[in-house]
Amino acid sequence: MIQTVISDLGQVIIFFDNRIFFKKIAQFCPLTQEEISQLAFAHSSLVESFDRGKITPLEFYNKVIKKLKAKIDYEDFFSIYNDVFSLNPPVLEILKRLRASYKLILLSNTDVERFGFIRKKFPEVMIFTDYVLSFKIGFMKPHPQIYREALKKAGTRAQECLFIDDREENIQGAEKLGIRGVLFKPQMNLETILRGMGLSF
């Protein structure tokens, strides 16, 4: 029997599109949007360090504007870096209904700036029993330690947990620990799938 539902945030409850940031930051540097996108891919380890809480927002800002040769102040940079999200209301409504019968744990790879922005802009998503965030834990999905932290917060056995995420490697990471997984796709009927797995809400 499922006792706890663990859910990803980005591309499940909230959609994001980093191209919005690439387009906006291009106005402050000599690079094109495509060149910025390529640089972001080439330096993904920098974003990972920020998501793992290994560097501060100021360090992240300084490193990024140096690589982009951008001329933009700290506040304006994070204003456009953070504002890339849109709500996915159908999934949020399902989770709200699940909350009456199940523990809800949010499990997200995110940084302190973007999570703070989401809390302010989308307070309606802060419905969870507990939160496991990469920048606080120091690990990112699919590292097993972040799932162990989610299980600790849940206080239930892995077999009693269900994990919803949009990335196959993250689902596989959870399943290695015995957590049942649902690979989320925007076109799927999530309610039907969850009911088919025995959840009642």
C-alpha positions as CSV (number, residue, x, y, z in Angstrom):
1,M,0.0,0.0,0.0
2,I,1.3,3.4,-0.9
3,Q,1.6,5.7,2.1
4,T,3.7,8.6,0.6
5,V,3.8,10.3,-2.7
6,I,7.1,11.9,-3.6
7,S,7.0,14.4,-6.5
8,D,9.4,16.3,-8.6
9,L,8.8,20.0,-9.1
10,G,10.2,21.2,-12.5
11,Q,8.4,19.9,-15.6
12,V,5.8,18.2,-13.4
13,I,4.1,20.7,-11.1
14,I,5.8,23.7,-12.7
15,F,7.1,24.0,-16.2
16,F,10.3,25.9,-16.9
17,D,12.0,27.0,-20.1
18,N,15.6,28.3,-19.8
19,R,15.4,29.7,-23.3
20,I,13.5,32.6,-21.7
21,F,16.6,33.4,-19.7
22,F,18.9,32.9,-22.7
23,K,16.8,35.4,-24.7
24,K,16.7,38.0,-22.0
25,I,20.4,37.8,-21.0
26,A,21.4,38.1,-24.6
27,Q,20.3,41.8,-24.4
28,F,23.1,42.3,-21.8
29,C,26.0,40.6,-23.5
30,P,27.7,40.3,-27.0
31,L,26.5,36.7,-27.5
32,T,23.5,35.4,-29.4
33,Q,20.8,33.3,-27.7
34,E,22.1,30.2,-29.4
35,E,25.7,30.9,-28.3
36,I,24.4,31.4,-24.7
37,S,22.5,28.1,-24.9
38,Q,25.7,26.3,-26.1
39,L,27.7,27.8,-23.3
40,A,25.2,26.8,-20.8
41,F,25.4,23.2,-22.0
42,A,29.2,23.3,-22.0
43,H,29.3,24.6,-18.4
44,S,26.4,22.5,-17.0
45,S,28.7,21.7,-14.0
46,L,28.4,25.3,-12.9
47,V,24.7,25.0,-12.7
48,E,25.1,21.7,-10.9
49,S,27.3,23.3,-8.3
50,F,24.7,25.9,-7.7
51,D,21.9,23.3,-7.5
52,R,24.0,21.4,-5.0
53,G,24.6,24.4,-2.8
54,K,28.3,24.3,-3.4
55,I,28.5,27.9,-4.5
56,T,26.7,31.0,-3.3
57,P,24.3,33.1,-5.5
58,L,27.0,35.8,-5.6
59,E,29.6,33.3,-6.8
60,F,27.2,31.9,-9.4
61,Y,26.4,35.4,-10.7
62,N,30.0,36.4,-10.9
63,K,31.0,33.2,-12.8
64,V,28.1,33.4,-15.2
65,I,28.5,37.1,-16.2
66,K,32.2,36.5,-16.6
67,K,31.6,33.6,-19.1
68,L,29.0,35.6,-20.9
69,K,30.8,38.9,-20.8
70,A,27.5,40.3,-19.6
71,K,27.0,43.8,-18.1
72,I,24.1,43.4,-15.7
73,D,23.8,43.9,-11.9
74,Y,23.1,41.2,-9.4
75,E,19.4,41.9,-8.8
76,D,18.6,42.3,-12.5
77,F,20.5,39.1,-13.3
78,F,18.5,37.0,-10.9
79,S,15.3,38.7,-11.8
80,I,15.6,37.2,-15.3
81,Y,17.4,34.0,-14.3
82,N,14.5,33.0,-12.0
83,D,11.5,34.1,-14.1
84,V,11.3,31.1,-16.4
85,F,8.4,29.2,-14.8
86,S,4.7,28.5,-15.4
87,L,2.3,26.5,-13.3
88,N,0.8,23.2,-14.4
89,P,-2.6,23.4,-12.6
90,P,-3.9,19.9,-13.4
91,V,-1.0,18.2,-11.6
92,L,-1.2,20.6,-8.7
93,E,-4.9,19.9,-8.2
94,I,-4.2,16.1,-8.2
95,L,-1.6,16.6,-5.5
96,K,-3.9,18.7,-3.4
97,R,-6.5,15.9,-3.4
98,L,-3.8,13.3,-2.6
99,R,-2.8,15.4,0.4
100,A,-5.9,14.3,2.3
101,S,-4.8,10.7,2.3
102,Y,-1.1,10.5,1.7
103,K,2.1,12.2,2.9
104,L,3.5,14.5,0.2
105,I,7.2,15.0,-0.2
106,L,8.7,17.4,-2.8
107,L,12.0,16.2,-4.2
108,S,13.7,18.7,-6.5
109,N,17.0,19.5,-8.1
110,T,17.0,23.3,-7.6
111,D,19.0,26.2,-6.3
112,V,18.2,28.6,-3.5
113,E,17.4,31.5,-5.8
114,R,14.9,29.7,-8.0
115,F,13.2,27.9,-5.2
116,G,12.8,31.2,-3.3
117,F,11.3,32.8,-6.4
118,I,8.9,29.9,-6.8
119,R,7.8,30.1,-3.2
120,K,6.9,33.8,-3.7
121,K,5.4,33.6,-7.2
122,F,3.5,30.3,-6.8
123,P,2.7,30.0,-3.0
124,E,-0.1,27.6,-4.0
125,V,2.5,24.8,-4.7
126,M,3.8,24.8,-1.1
127,I,1.4,22.1,0.0
128,F,3.9,19.4,0.9
129,T,4.4,17.5,4.2
130,D,8.2,18.0,3.7
131,Y,10.8,19.2,1.2
132,V,14.0,17.6,0.0
133,L,15.9,20.1,-2.1
134,S,19.3,19.5,-3.7
135,F,20.8,22.8,-2.6
136,K,20.1,21.9,1.0
137,I,21.1,18.2,0.8
138,G,24.2,18.6,-1.4
139,F,23.2,15.8,-3.7
140,M,21.1,15.8,-6.9
141,K,18.9,13.2,-8.4
142,P,19.7,10.5,-9.4
143,H,22.2,10.2,-6.6
144,P,20.9,7.6,-4.1
145,Q,21.5,9.8,-1.1
146,I,18.8,12.3,-2.1
147,Y,16.2,9.5,-2.3
148,R,17.4,8.2,1.1
149,E,16.7,11.6,2.5
150,A,13.2,11.6,1.0
151,L,12.6,8.2,2.6
152,K,13.8,9.6,5.9
153,K,11.4,12.5,5.7
154,A,8.6,10.2,4.6
155,G,9.1,7.8,7.5
156,T,7.8,4.9,5.4
157,R,9.4,2.0,3.7
158,A,10.6,2.4,0.1
159,Q,7.9,0.0,-1.1
160,E,5.2,2.3,0.4
161,C,6.4,5.3,-1.6
162,L,5.6,6.4,-5.1
163,F,7.8,8.8,-7.0
164,I,6.7,11.1,-9.9
165,D,9.4,12.6,-12.1
166,D,9.8,13.6,-15.8
167,R,13.3,12.1,-16.3
168,E,13.9,8.4,-16.8
169,E,17.2,8.4,-15.0
170,N,15.6,9.9,-11.9
171,I,12.9,7.2,-11.9
172,Q,15.5,4.5,-12.3
173,G,17.5,6.0,-9.4
174,A,14.4,5.8,-7.1
175,E,13.5,2.3,-8.3
176,K,17.0,1.0,-7.4
177,L,16.0,1.7,-3.8
178,G,12.6,0.0,-4.1
179,I,10.5,3.1,-4.7
180,R,7.8,2.8,-7.3
181,G,8.1,5.3,-10.1
182,V,5.8,7.1,-12.5
183,L,7.6,8.7,-15.5
184,F,5.6,11.9,-16.0
185,K,4.7,13.2,-19.5
186,P,2.5,16.3,-20.0
187,Q,0.1,14.4,-22.3
188,M,-0.6,11.6,-19.8
189,N,-3.7,11.2,-17.7
190,L,-1.9,11.2,-14.3
191,E,-5.0,10.6,-12.3
192,T,-5.9,7.5,-14.2
193,I,-2.4,6.1,-13.8
194,L,-2.3,6.8,-10.0
195,R,-5.7,5.2,-9.5
196,G,-4.5,2.2,-11.5
197,M,-1.7,1.8,-9.1
198,G,-4.1,1.6,-6.2
199,L,-4.2,5.2,-4.9
200,S,-7.5,6.6,-3.7
201,F,-8.3,10.3,-3.8
